[in-house]
Amino acid sequence: MCLGYDLDETGPLKIQCKRTKKYVSINTIEEVKVEPGDMPVLITKADRKPEVVCMYLDDFLEFVK
């Protein structure tokens, strides 16, 4: 079954991880399947580059409250 995210047990965060030669597009966050109350998160890693985390600003502000 494809959940649309890669990590379990992360509370409301539904995290999808992508490692490729170049960073994936931030539009990839739209592939994360969420239910009401969930927050989609994209972590992308490119060769010889640091990891980048992407999430919607409204979700970020709610998460850090």
PALO-977212 format. One record per residue: x, y, z of N, C-alpha, C in turn; residue in three letters; residue number from 0. Coordinates in pm, 1 decimal. Atoms other than C-alpha are relative to their C-alpha. Layout:
<vexnus>
+----------+----------+----------+----------+----------+----------+----------+----------+----------+------+-----+
|      n.x |      n.y |      n.z |     ca.x |     ca.y |     ca.z |      c.x |      c.y |      c.z | type | seq |
+----------+----------+----------+----------+----------+----------+----------+----------+----------+------+-----+
|        X |        Y |        Z |        X |        Y |        Z |        X |        Y |        Z |  ALA | NUM |
...
+----------+----------+----------+----------+----------+----------+----------+----------+----------+------+-----+
</vexnus>
This chain:
<vexnus>
+----------+----------+----------+----------+----------+----------+----------+----------+----------+------+-----+
|      n.x |      n.y |      n.z |     ca.x |     ca.y |     ca.z |      c.x |      c.y |      c.z | type | seq |
+----------+----------+----------+----------+----------+----------+----------+----------+----------+------+-----+
|     83.6 |   -118.7 |      0.0 |      0.0 |      0.0 |      0.0 |     87.6 |    124.4 |      0.0 |  MET |   0 |
|    -77.4 |   -123.1 |      8.8 |    139.2 |    340.2 |    -96.7 |    -64.2 |    106.0 |     89.1 |  CYS |   1 |
|     51.9 |    -98.9 |    -93.4 |     95.3 |    583.5 |    189.5 |     25.1 |    142.7 |    -45.9 |  LEU |   2 |
|    -32.9 |   -134.3 |     44.2 |    248.8 |    879.7 |      7.7 |    100.2 |     68.8 |     90.1 |  GLY |   3 |
|   -105.5 |    -53.1 |    -85.5 |    502.1 |    929.7 |    285.9 |     89.8 |   -115.5 |     42.1 |  TYR |   4 |
|   -100.8 |    102.4 |    -24.4 |    813.3 |    746.5 |    402.0 |     24.2 |    -34.9 |    145.9 |  ASP |   5 |
|    -30.6 |     23.6 |   -140.6 |    838.9 |    779.5 |    779.6 |   -127.4 |    -16.9 |     80.5 |  LEU |   6 |
|    113.4 |     24.3 |    -88.9 |    598.0 |    640.1 |   1039.8 |     29.3 |     57.5 |    138.0 |  ASP |   7 |
|    -14.2 |    -41.1 |   -139.7 |    537.2 |    746.0 |   1399.0 |     57.1 |    141.3 |     12.1 |  GLU |   8 |
|    -48.8 |   -138.5 |     -3.2 |    596.4 |   1117.5 |   1329.8 |   -111.3 |     98.8 |     34.2 |  THR |   9 |
|    111.4 |    -86.3 |    -39.9 |    272.8 |   1253.6 |   1473.5 |    -71.8 |     54.8 |   -122.3 |  GLY |  10 |
|     74.2 |    -57.8 |    112.1 |     94.3 |   1495.7 |   1242.1 |     85.2 |     21.3 |   -125.3 |  PRO |  11 |
|    -88.6 |    -20.7 |    114.2 |    400.0 |   1522.7 |   1015.6 |      1.1 |   -124.6 |    -88.6 |  LEU |  12 |
|     -6.5 |    108.6 |     97.7 |    373.9 |   1307.3 |    704.1 |    118.4 |     32.0 |    -90.9 |  LYS |  13 |
|   -128.9 |    -36.9 |     58.0 |    731.5 |   1305.7 |    575.8 |     35.3 |    -90.0 |   -117.2 |  ILE |  14 |
|    -49.3 |     71.8 |    116.9 |    844.2 |   1208.0 |    228.3 |    145.9 |     40.0 |    -21.2 |  GLN |  15 |
|   -143.5 |    -23.3 |     18.1 |   1220.6 |   1172.3 |    168.0 |     39.4 |    -32.6 |   -144.0 |  CYS |  16 |
|    -47.9 |     20.5 |    137.3 |   1387.3 |   1207.5 |   -172.2 |    149.4 |     31.7 |     -4.3 |  LYS |  17 |
|   -142.4 |    -22.8 |     20.2 |   1757.8 |   1165.1 |   -246.5 |     29.0 |    -24.6 |   -146.9 |  ARG |  18 |
|    -28.1 |      7.8 |    142.7 |   1865.4 |   1236.2 |   -602.3 |    127.3 |     77.7 |    -30.8 |  THR |  19 |
|   -119.7 |    -73.2 |     41.6 |   2151.0 |   1386.0 |   -799.9 |    -16.6 |    150.1 |     26.7 |  LYS |  20 |
|     33.9 |   -140.3 |    -26.4 |   1980.6 |   1727.8 |   -774.7 |   -120.9 |      2.5 |     91.4 |  LYS |  21 |
|    117.9 |    -13.6 |    -85.1 |   1722.9 |   1854.2 |   -528.6 |   -126.5 |    -20.9 |    -82.3 |  TYR |  22 |
|    127.9 |     13.6 |     68.4 |   1369.3 |   1754.2 |   -620.3 |    -77.8 |    130.4 |     13.5 |  VAL |  23 |
|     83.5 |   -119.7 |     -2.5 |   1113.2 |   2024.8 |   -693.1 |    -82.6 |      3.5 |    128.4 |  SER |  24 |
|     84.1 |    -10.9 |   -119.4 |    924.9 |   2158.3 |   -393.4 |   -143.1 |    -43.0 |    -29.9 |  ILE |  25 |
|    133.4 |     47.4 |     36.9 |    611.1 |   2064.3 |   -586.7 |    -20.7 |   -146.7 |     37.9 |  ASN |  26 |
|      8.4 |    140.3 |    -40.2 |    689.1 |   1706.0 |   -482.1 |    -77.7 |    -14.6 |    130.3 |  THR |  27 |
|     75.4 |      5.0 |   -125.6 |    528.2 |   1792.1 |   -147.5 |   -146.5 |    -34.1 |    -26.3 |  ILE |  28 |
|    139.0 |     28.6 |     33.9 |    195.1 |   1759.8 |   -327.2 |    -27.6 |   -149.5 |    -14.8 |  GLU |  29 |
|     15.5 |    145.5 |      8.7 |    257.1 |   1383.2 |   -358.5 |    -28.7 |    -63.7 |    135.1 |  GLU |  30 |
|     19.8 |     53.9 |   -133.5 |    232.7 |   1340.1 |     18.2 |   -150.1 |     -4.8 |     28.4 |  VAL |  31 |
|    142.6 |     16.5 |    -27.5 |   -109.5 |   1198.6 |    101.3 |    -26.5 |     28.9 |    147.3 |  LYS |  32 |
|     29.3 |    -39.6 |   -137.1 |   -259.1 |   1357.5 |    411.1 |   -149.7 |     -6.4 |     26.9 |  VAL |  33 |
|    136.3 |     -7.1 |    -51.5 |   -576.5 |   1344.1 |    615.1 |    -13.3 |    134.8 |     70.7 |  GLU |  34 |
|     15.4 |   -125.2 |    -74.9 |   -726.6 |   1648.4 |    790.6 |     81.7 |     -3.1 |    129.3 |  PRO |  35 |
|    -85.4 |     -7.9 |   -118.4 |   -487.0 |   1759.7 |   1063.8 |    143.7 |    -42.4 |    -23.7 |  GLY |  36 |
|   -136.3 |     40.3 |     33.9 |   -179.2 |   1610.1 |    894.1 |     74.9 |    116.7 |    -64.0 |  ASP |  37 |
|    -85.9 |   -101.5 |     59.0 |    112.8 |   1824.2 |    779.3 |    100.0 |    -67.1 |    -93.2 |  MET |  38 |
|    -96.2 |     60.8 |     91.4 |    299.8 |   1719.6 |    462.6 |    136.5 |     67.5 |     10.6 |  PRO |  39 |
|   -137.9 |    -48.8 |     -8.6 |    678.3 |   1754.7 |    477.7 |     81.4 |    -72.0 |   -106.4 |  VAL |  40 |
|    -91.7 |     57.5 |     98.2 |    937.8 |   1700.5 |    206.3 |    142.1 |     22.1 |     49.1 |  LEU |  41 |
|   -144.4 |    -10.3 |    -26.3 |   1302.0 |   1625.3 |    286.4 |     69.3 |    -42.6 |   -127.7 |  ILE |  42 |
|    -71.4 |     31.9 |    123.0 |   1527.2 |   1638.6 |    -18.4 |    149.8 |     14.0 |     22.8 |  THR |  43 |
|   -146.3 |      2.5 |    -11.7 |   1898.2 |   1560.2 |    -47.2 |     56.7 |    -14.4 |   -139.7 |  LYS |  44 |
|    -69.5 |      7.7 |    128.2 |   2120.4 |   1624.0 |   -348.0 |    143.8 |    -43.6 |     25.6 |  ALA |  45 |
|   -139.7 |     42.6 |    -12.5 |   2466.7 |   1483.7 |   -412.6 |     86.7 |    115.8 |     50.5 |  ASP |  46 |
|    -94.6 |    -95.1 |    -58.0 |   2726.4 |   1666.2 |   -200.3 |    -65.6 |    131.8 |     43.7 |  ARG |  47 |
|     73.3 |   -117.3 |    -49.0 |   2461.0 |   1909.3 |    -72.1 |    -69.1 |    -38.1 |    130.4 |  LYS |  48 |
|     70.6 |     30.5 |   -124.8 |   2292.8 |   1938.6 |    268.4 |   -148.4 |    -29.9 |    -25.1 |  PRO |  49 |
|    142.4 |     29.4 |      8.0 |   1941.7 |   1812.3 |    330.4 |    -80.1 |    130.2 |     12.7 |  GLU |  50 |
|     90.1 |   -114.3 |     -5.8 |   1657.3 |   2060.9 |    282.6 |   -137.5 |    -51.9 |     40.1 |  VAL |  51 |
|    134.3 |     35.2 |    -43.4 |   1320.8 |   2045.7 |    457.1 |    -96.4 |    103.7 |    -53.6 |  VAL |  52 |
|    100.2 |    -88.1 |     59.1 |   1013.4 |   2190.8 |    289.8 |   -136.7 |    -33.9 |     58.9 |  CYS |  53 |
|    138.3 |     18.5 |    -42.9 |    668.3 |   2241.3 |    436.9 |    -75.3 |    130.0 |    -19.6 |  MET |  54 |
|     80.2 |   -119.6 |     18.0 |    381.3 |   2483.5 |    399.0 |     16.0 |     92.2 |    121.4 |  TYR |  55 |
|    -21.7 |    -97.0 |   -107.1 |    423.2 |   2803.4 |    603.0 |   -107.6 |    -10.8 |    107.6 |  LEU |  56 |
|    107.2 |     10.9 |   -100.4 |     82.7 |   2769.8 |    773.1 |     20.9 |   -121.6 |     89.8 |  ASP |  57 |
|    -27.7 |    120.4 |    -81.0 |    173.5 |   2415.7 |    885.1 |    118.9 |     23.5 |     91.2 |  ASP |  58 |
|   -119.1 |    -29.4 |    -81.2 |    515.1 |   2533.1 |   1008.1 |    -38.1 |     86.1 |    119.2 |  PHE |  59 |
|     38.9 |    -88.9 |   -109.5 |    361.5 |   2814.0 |   1212.6 |    -85.3 |    -73.3 |    103.1 |  LEU |  60 |
|     81.5 |     79.9 |    -91.6 |    106.9 |   2573.6 |   1362.7 |     87.7 |    -97.0 |     77.8 |  GLU |  61 |
|    -87.6 |     98.9 |    -64.0 |    379.7 |   2318.0 |   1438.9 |     86.4 |     62.4 |    109.1 |  PHE |  62 |
|    -90.3 |    -62.4 |    -98.3 |    605.0 |   2564.4 |   1625.6 |    -74.0 |     73.0 |    111.5 |  VAL |  63 |
|     78.3 |    -62.8 |   -108.4 |    321.1 |   2703.5 |   1841.0 |     23.7 |    -70.0 |    130.7 |  LYS |  64 |
+----------+----------+----------+----------+----------+----------+----------+----------+----------+------+-----+
</vexnus>
